[in-house]
């Protein structure tokens, strides 16, 4: 019988060492970005901390504490419980099928009641991070040659397909696409041969007519309006049309903080969530938008740096997975409000109002920080090349 210490090495860090090795640069970047988000939510409410900015501050404070706590968790513990975390997230998605609450025509949330409070949990957001954790665990210790065998691809494809199918039933096409995109990207980063991705791309192209017929009417309408917003300018095309007007009217330096007309006159929909980037660009202009994008790029670059410094494959893949998930949030939201992709319900990270998305992001950053703190801790492989 192999002892735990023998299996995972005897290296361990004290709390002081862990706090000393904490990613404080990452924390600073997150604080700056979240601070900009608080200001935008304050403006969205017309200069009132309620109902959005104050609640977001509280959630962020909770998330920041959670991030630090996760950063102190030994990376070998994260490795050990990866499948359990994924299983828990999958069970929550199944629970949505039976006890999920319905909002805006979709069944995506679970109502959770605590003494004196009640809130909604969106399990699909949790799954985005849980999937990265379990795929990093699976591919740890597998060489590109081993990972590229068709028998090695079956389990990760199932791990991606199960939550995707459950999310599509809610229905939530945008989140389902993010889950697939994140999982496939991590498989690519794990070293799987390019031929598999070329084959999958060809199959996907061939299946597009079938997928089109399976879409809901409102989903097909979103794609059609994306291609030509003038088809329904006062209906399905209203959101993207108003978004483009707000973006263009902001100019280089914007109309001024609290002075956005498209948002404050309620022409701009969902200004506190999906279209908050548009409101930001209208009020503080292209300069403000580029500042936010620069902060996002610095966070992404920091994440890549953490991945490169990790001494074990699990840490590298986990860090890259968190970066990929974060990038998808940023790219899809900004591309959506600028008319580059169809409108889907994807929040802008650390800026948009939302509870589950905020806490999920902070958990992801906690995992990234844990990889950084424990970057020199080895995680051995099985003699056959797989993971423990």
ZILINQUI-V950883 format. One record per residue. N is the residue number from 1. SS is DSSP state (helix for helix, strand for strand, loop for the rest). PHI is phi in radians with two decimals (none if undefined). NEAR is the number of other C-alpha atoms within 10 Angstrom. Layout:
n=N ss=SS phi=PHI near=NEAR
n=N ss=SS phi=PHI near=NEAR
This chain:
n=1 ss=loop phi=none near=3
n=2 ss=loop phi=-1.59 near=6
n=3 ss=loop phi=-1.28 near=8
n=4 ss=helix phi=-1.01 near=9
n=5 ss=helix phi=-1.11 near=9
n=6 ss=helix phi=-1.22 near=9
n=7 ss=helix phi=-1.24 near=13
n=8 ss=helix phi=-1.97 near=16
n=9 ss=loop phi=1.46 near=14
n=10 ss=loop phi=-1.81 near=10
n=11 ss=loop phi=-1.17 near=10
n=12 ss=loop phi=-2.63 near=11
n=13 ss=loop phi=-2.05 near=14
n=14 ss=loop phi=-1.37 near=9
n=15 ss=helix phi=-1.03 near=11
n=16 ss=helix phi=-1.10 near=10
n=17 ss=helix phi=-1.13 near=13
n=18 ss=helix phi=-1.16 near=21
n=19 ss=helix phi=-1.14 near=15
n=20 ss=helix phi=-1.17 near=11
n=21 ss=loop phi=-1.63 near=18
n=22 ss=loop phi=-1.12 near=20
n=23 ss=loop phi=-1.42 near=22
n=24 ss=helix phi=-1.21 near=12
n=25 ss=helix phi=-1.12 near=12
n=26 ss=helix phi=-1.12 near=17
n=27 ss=helix phi=-1.05 near=18
n=28 ss=helix phi=-1.10 near=12
n=29 ss=helix phi=-1.12 near=16
n=30 ss=helix phi=-1.14 near=20
n=31 ss=helix phi=-1.09 near=15
n=32 ss=helix phi=-1.10 near=13
n=33 ss=helix phi=-1.16 near=21
n=34 ss=helix phi=-1.12 near=20
n=35 ss=helix phi=-1.06 near=17
n=36 ss=helix phi=-1.12 near=18
n=37 ss=helix phi=-1.12 near=26
n=38 ss=helix phi=-1.04 near=23
n=39 ss=helix phi=-1.11 near=17
n=40 ss=helix phi=-1.20 near=27
n=41 ss=helix phi=-1.21 near=30
n=42 ss=helix phi=-1.09 near=21
n=43 ss=helix phi=-1.21 near=25
n=44 ss=helix phi=-1.05 near=26
n=45 ss=loop phi=-1.56 near=18
n=46 ss=loop phi=1.31 near=15
n=47 ss=loop phi=1.52 near=14
n=48 ss=loop phi=-2.24 near=13
n=49 ss=loop phi=-1.13 near=18
n=50 ss=loop phi=-1.77 near=13
n=51 ss=loop phi=-1.71 near=12
n=52 ss=loop phi=-1.92 near=21
n=53 ss=helix phi=-1.09 near=25
n=54 ss=helix phi=-1.13 near=15
n=55 ss=helix phi=-1.07 near=17
n=56 ss=helix phi=-1.17 near=24
n=57 ss=helix phi=-1.10 near=17
n=58 ss=helix phi=-1.10 near=12
n=59 ss=helix phi=-1.11 near=18
n=60 ss=helix phi=-1.15 near=22
n=61 ss=helix phi=-1.06 near=14
n=62 ss=helix phi=-1.11 near=14
n=63 ss=helix phi=-1.12 near=21
n=64 ss=helix phi=-1.15 near=22
n=65 ss=helix phi=-1.10 near=14
n=66 ss=helix phi=-1.12 near=16
n=67 ss=helix phi=-1.04 near=24
n=68 ss=helix phi=-1.13 near=22
n=69 ss=helix phi=-1.08 near=15
n=70 ss=helix phi=-1.19 near=21
n=71 ss=helix phi=-1.07 near=27
n=72 ss=loop phi=-1.47 near=24
n=73 ss=loop phi=-1.28 near=19
n=74 ss=loop phi=-1.00 near=17
n=75 ss=helix phi=-1.09 near=22
n=76 ss=helix phi=-1.23 near=18
n=77 ss=helix phi=-1.22 near=10
n=78 ss=helix phi=-1.05 near=22
n=79 ss=helix phi=-1.07 near=21
n=80 ss=helix phi=-1.16 near=14
n=81 ss=loop phi=-1.78 near=14
n=82 ss=helix phi=-1.04 near=20
n=83 ss=helix phi=-1.16 near=18
n=84 ss=helix phi=-1.14 near=13
n=85 ss=helix phi=-1.11 near=19
n=86 ss=helix phi=-1.07 near=23
n=87 ss=helix phi=-1.06 near=17
n=88 ss=helix phi=-1.11 near=15
n=89 ss=helix phi=-1.14 near=22
n=90 ss=helix phi=-1.18 near=22
n=91 ss=helix phi=-1.10 near=13
n=92 ss=helix phi=-1.12 near=21
n=93 ss=helix phi=-1.14 near=27
n=94 ss=helix phi=-1.14 near=16
n=95 ss=helix phi=-1.09 near=14
n=96 ss=helix phi=-1.05 near=25
n=97 ss=helix phi=-1.06 near=17
n=98 ss=helix phi=-1.82 near=10
n=99 ss=helix phi=-2.22 near=14
n=100 ss=loop phi=-1.24 near=21
n=101 ss=strand phi=-1.56 near=16
n=102 ss=strand phi=-1.79 near=13
n=103 ss=strand phi=-2.59 near=9
n=104 ss=loop phi=0.94 near=6
n=105 ss=loop phi=1.41 near=8
n=106 ss=strand phi=-2.28 near=13
n=107 ss=strand phi=-1.94 near=20
n=108 ss=strand phi=-2.20 near=26
n=109 ss=strand phi=-2.11 near=24
n=110 ss=strand phi=-2.04 near=21
n=111 ss=strand phi=-1.39 near=13
n=112 ss=strand phi=-2.08 near=10
n=113 ss=strand phi=-1.86 near=10
n=114 ss=strand phi=-2.12 near=7
n=115 ss=loop phi=-0.96 near=5
n=116 ss=loop phi=1.49 near=5
n=117 ss=strand phi=-2.70 near=7
n=118 ss=strand phi=-2.56 near=10
n=119 ss=strand phi=-2.53 near=12
n=120 ss=strand phi=-1.84 near=16
n=121 ss=strand phi=-1.99 near=20
n=122 ss=loop phi=-1.87 near=21
n=123 ss=helix phi=-1.05 near=25
n=124 ss=helix phi=-1.10 near=27
n=125 ss=helix phi=-1.19 near=21
n=126 ss=helix phi=-1.11 near=24
n=127 ss=helix phi=-1.10 near=26
n=128 ss=helix phi=-1.00 near=28
n=129 ss=helix phi=-1.44 near=25
n=130 ss=helix phi=-1.05 near=26
n=131 ss=helix phi=-1.13 near=29
n=132 ss=helix phi=-1.10 near=29
n=133 ss=helix phi=-1.13 near=27
n=134 ss=helix phi=-1.28 near=25
n=135 ss=helix phi=-1.21 near=27
n=136 ss=helix phi=-1.09 near=26
n=137 ss=helix phi=-1.11 near=24
n=138 ss=helix phi=-1.12 near=22
n=139 ss=helix phi=-1.48 near=26
n=140 ss=loop phi=-1.08 near=26
n=141 ss=loop phi=1.54 near=23
n=142 ss=loop phi=-1.64 near=20
n=143 ss=loop phi=-1.28 near=14
n=144 ss=helix phi=-0.97 near=15
n=145 ss=helix phi=-1.17 near=11
n=146 ss=helix phi=-1.17 near=17
n=147 ss=helix phi=-1.17 near=21
n=148 ss=loop phi=-1.50 near=20
n=149 ss=loop phi=-1.21 near=13
n=150 ss=helix phi=-1.09 near=10
n=151 ss=helix phi=-1.20 near=9
n=152 ss=helix phi=-1.40 near=16
n=153 ss=helix phi=-1.54 near=15
n=154 ss=helix phi=-1.09 near=10
n=155 ss=helix phi=-1.10 near=13
n=156 ss=helix phi=-1.07 near=17
n=157 ss=helix phi=-1.16 near=15
n=158 ss=helix phi=-1.17 near=11
n=159 ss=helix phi=-1.07 near=17
n=160 ss=helix phi=-1.43 near=22
n=161 ss=helix phi=-1.18 near=16
n=162 ss=helix phi=-1.05 near=12
n=163 ss=helix phi=-1.16 near=25
n=164 ss=helix phi=-1.07 near=22
n=165 ss=helix phi=-1.09 near=12
n=166 ss=helix phi=-1.18 near=19
n=167 ss=helix phi=-1.23 near=26
n=168 ss=helix phi=-1.12 near=15
n=169 ss=loop phi=-1.29 near=16
n=170 ss=loop phi=-1.20 near=20
n=171 ss=loop phi=-1.61 near=18
n=172 ss=loop phi=-2.59 near=19
n=173 ss=helix phi=-1.13 near=18
n=174 ss=helix phi=-1.07 near=16
n=175 ss=helix phi=-1.16 near=21
n=176 ss=helix phi=-1.05 near=23
n=177 ss=helix phi=-1.15 near=15
n=178 ss=helix phi=-1.16 near=20
n=179 ss=helix phi=-1.10 near=26
n=180 ss=helix phi=-1.13 near=18
n=181 ss=helix phi=-1.08 near=16
n=182 ss=helix phi=-1.14 near=25
n=183 ss=helix phi=-1.13 near=25
n=184 ss=helix phi=-1.16 near=18
n=185 ss=helix phi=-1.09 near=16
n=186 ss=helix phi=-1.17 near=24
n=187 ss=helix phi=-1.08 near=24
n=188 ss=helix phi=-1.11 near=16
n=189 ss=helix phi=-1.18 near=15
n=190 ss=loop phi=-1.32 near=24
n=191 ss=loop phi=1.78 near=16
n=192 ss=loop phi=-1.11 near=22
n=193 ss=loop phi=-1.01 near=15
n=194 ss=helix phi=-1.10 near=11
n=195 ss=helix phi=-1.04 near=10
n=196 ss=helix phi=-1.16 near=14
n=197 ss=helix phi=-1.28 near=15
n=198 ss=helix phi=-1.11 near=11
n=199 ss=helix phi=-1.07 near=10
n=200 ss=helix phi=-1.13 near=12
n=201 ss=helix phi=-1.13 near=12
n=202 ss=helix phi=-1.13 near=10
n=203 ss=helix phi=-1.09 near=11
n=204 ss=helix phi=-1.09 near=13
n=205 ss=helix phi=-1.05 near=10
n=206 ss=helix phi=-1.16 near=11
n=207 ss=helix phi=-1.57 near=11
n=208 ss=helix phi=-0.98 near=11
n=209 ss=helix phi=-1.05 near=10
n=210 ss=helix phi=-1.16 near=10
n=211 ss=helix phi=-1.08 near=11
n=212 ss=helix phi=-1.03 near=13
n=213 ss=helix phi=-1.22 near=10
n=214 ss=helix phi=-1.49 near=11
n=215 ss=loop phi=-1.21 near=14
n=216 ss=loop phi=-1.23 near=11
n=217 ss=helix phi=-1.01 near=10
n=218 ss=helix phi=-1.20 near=10
n=219 ss=helix phi=-1.25 near=18
n=220 ss=helix phi=-1.12 near=15
n=221 ss=helix phi=-1.11 near=17
n=222 ss=helix phi=-1.08 near=18
n=223 ss=helix phi=-1.16 near=15
n=224 ss=helix phi=-1.12 near=17
n=225 ss=helix phi=-1.21 near=21
n=226 ss=helix phi=-1.04 near=20
n=227 ss=helix phi=-1.26 near=14
n=228 ss=loop phi=-2.64 near=12
n=229 ss=helix phi=-1.04 near=20
n=230 ss=helix phi=-1.25 near=15
n=231 ss=helix phi=-1.09 near=14
n=232 ss=helix phi=-2.63 near=13
n=233 ss=loop phi=-1.14 near=15
n=234 ss=loop phi=-1.75 near=12
n=235 ss=loop phi=-2.12 near=11
n=236 ss=loop phi=-1.13 near=19
n=237 ss=loop phi=-1.56 near=20
n=238 ss=helix phi=-1.09 near=17
n=239 ss=helix phi=-1.01 near=19
n=240 ss=helix phi=-1.24 near=23
n=241 ss=helix phi=-1.12 near=19
n=242 ss=helix phi=-1.16 near=22
n=243 ss=helix phi=-1.11 near=28
n=244 ss=helix phi=-1.17 near=16
n=245 ss=helix phi=-1.08 near=15
n=246 ss=helix phi=-1.14 near=25
n=247 ss=helix phi=-1.07 near=23
n=248 ss=helix phi=-1.23 near=16
n=249 ss=helix phi=-1.27 near=18
n=250 ss=helix phi=-1.24 near=23
n=251 ss=loop phi=1.11 near=16
n=252 ss=loop phi=-1.36 near=16
n=253 ss=loop phi=-1.98 near=15
n=254 ss=loop phi=1.46 near=24
n=255 ss=loop phi=-1.46 near=17
n=256 ss=loop phi=1.95 near=14
n=257 ss=loop phi=-1.07 near=17
n=258 ss=loop phi=1.28 near=21
n=259 ss=loop phi=-1.93 near=16
n=260 ss=loop phi=-1.21 near=25
n=261 ss=helix phi=-1.42 near=17
n=262 ss=helix phi=-1.06 near=21
n=263 ss=helix phi=-1.43 near=28
n=264 ss=helix phi=-1.33 near=16
n=265 ss=loop phi=-1.66 near=8
n=266 ss=loop phi=1.13 near=12
n=267 ss=loop phi=-1.35 near=17
n=268 ss=loop phi=-1.52 near=25
n=269 ss=loop phi=-1.40 near=17
n=270 ss=loop phi=0.79 near=16
n=271 ss=loop phi=-1.16 near=25
n=272 ss=loop phi=-1.60 near=26
n=273 ss=loop phi=-2.19 near=20
n=274 ss=loop phi=-1.11 near=22
n=275 ss=loop phi=-1.88 near=27
n=276 ss=helix phi=-1.25 near=28
n=277 ss=helix phi=-1.11 near=26
n=278 ss=helix phi=-1.11 near=27
n=279 ss=helix phi=-1.09 near=32
n=280 ss=helix phi=-1.05 near=32
n=281 ss=helix phi=-1.16 near=28
n=282 ss=helix phi=-1.24 near=33
n=283 ss=helix phi=-1.49 near=29
n=284 ss=helix phi=-2.09 near=22
n=285 ss=helix phi=1.27 near=24
n=286 ss=helix phi=-1.09 near=19
n=287 ss=helix phi=-1.05 near=15
n=288 ss=helix phi=-1.15 near=19
n=289 ss=helix phi=-1.10 near=21
n=290 ss=helix phi=-1.19 near=12
n=291 ss=helix phi=-1.08 near=14
n=292 ss=helix phi=-1.11 near=20
n=293 ss=helix phi=-1.08 near=16
n=294 ss=helix phi=-1.10 near=13
n=295 ss=helix phi=-1.09 near=15
n=296 ss=helix phi=-1.07 near=20
n=297 ss=helix phi=-1.12 near=14
n=298 ss=helix phi=-1.15 near=16
n=299 ss=helix phi=-1.12 near=23
n=300 ss=helix phi=-1.10 near=19
n=301 ss=helix phi=-1.09 near=13
n=302 ss=helix phi=-1.06 near=19
n=303 ss=helix phi=-1.10 near=25
n=304 ss=helix phi=-1.10 near=18
n=305 ss=helix phi=-1.08 near=15
n=306 ss=helix phi=-1.08 near=22
n=307 ss=helix phi=-1.09 near=25
n=308 ss=helix phi=-1.17 near=18
n=309 ss=helix phi=-1.51 near=14
n=310 ss=loop phi=-1.23 near=22
n=311 ss=loop phi=-1.53 near=17
n=312 ss=loop phi=-2.25 near=21
n=313 ss=helix phi=-1.16 near=22
n=314 ss=helix phi=-1.03 near=29
n=315 ss=helix phi=-1.10 near=34
n=316 ss=helix phi=-1.07 near=26
n=317 ss=helix phi=-1.18 near=26
n=318 ss=helix phi=-1.12 near=30
n=319 ss=helix phi=-1.08 near=30
n=320 ss=helix phi=-1.12 near=26
n=321 ss=helix phi=-1.10 near=30
n=322 ss=helix phi=-1.12 near=28
n=323 ss=helix phi=-1.12 near=24
n=324 ss=helix phi=-1.09 near=22
n=325 ss=helix phi=-1.06 near=22
n=326 ss=helix phi=-1.12 near=23
n=327 ss=helix phi=-1.05 near=18
n=328 ss=helix phi=-1.10 near=20
n=329 ss=helix phi=-0.97 near=19
n=330 ss=helix phi=-1.13 near=20
n=331 ss=helix phi=-1.10 near=14
n=332 ss=helix phi=-1.14 near=22
n=333 ss=helix phi=-1.12 near=24
n=334 ss=helix phi=-1.17 near=22
n=335 ss=helix phi=-1.13 near=13
n=336 ss=helix phi=-1.15 near=21
n=337 ss=helix phi=-1.32 near=24
n=338 ss=loop phi=-1.70 near=19
n=339 ss=loop phi=1.47 near=16
n=340 ss=loop phi=-1.50 near=13
n=341 ss=loop phi=-2.39 near=17
n=342 ss=loop phi=-1.06 near=22
n=343 ss=loop phi=-1.22 near=24
n=344 ss=loop phi=-2.34 near=17
n=345 ss=loop phi=-1.47 near=16
n=346 ss=loop phi=-2.11 near=22
n=347 ss=loop phi=-1.32 near=23
n=348 ss=loop phi=-1.52 near=26
n=349 ss=loop phi=-1.05 near=23
n=350 ss=loop phi=1.21 near=25
n=351 ss=loop phi=-2.03 near=25
n=352 ss=loop phi=-1.16 near=27
n=353 ss=loop phi=-1.29 near=27
n=354 ss=loop phi=2.92 near=19
n=355 ss=helix phi=-1.50 near=18
n=356 ss=helix phi=-1.10 near=19
n=357 ss=helix phi=-1.07 near=23
n=358 ss=helix phi=-1.11 near=25
n=359 ss=helix phi=-1.15 near=22
n=360 ss=helix phi=-1.13 near=21
n=361 ss=helix phi=-1.05 near=25
n=362 ss=helix phi=-1.19 near=26
n=363 ss=helix phi=-1.10 near=25
n=364 ss=helix phi=-1.04 near=28
n=365 ss=helix phi=-1.14 near=29
n=366 ss=helix phi=-1.10 near=26
n=367 ss=helix phi=-1.11 near=27
n=368 ss=helix phi=-1.08 near=29
n=369 ss=helix phi=-1.15 near=29
n=370 ss=helix phi=-1.11 near=29
n=371 ss=helix phi=-1.06 near=33
n=372 ss=helix phi=-1.19 near=27
n=373 ss=helix phi=-1.09 near=25
n=374 ss=loop phi=-1.83 near=26
n=375 ss=loop phi=-1.10 near=20
n=376 ss=loop phi=-1.75 near=14
n=377 ss=loop phi=-1.49 near=21
n=378 ss=loop phi=-1.41 near=19
n=379 ss=loop phi=-2.16 near=21
n=380 ss=loop phi=-1.09 near=19
n=381 ss=loop phi=-1.82 near=17
n=382 ss=loop phi=-1.25 near=12
n=383 ss=loop phi=-0.94 near=9
n=384 ss=loop phi=-1.40 near=8
n=385 ss=loop phi=1.89 near=14
n=386 ss=loop phi=-1.50 near=17
n=387 ss=loop phi=-1.75 near=18
n=388 ss=loop phi=-1.30 near=16
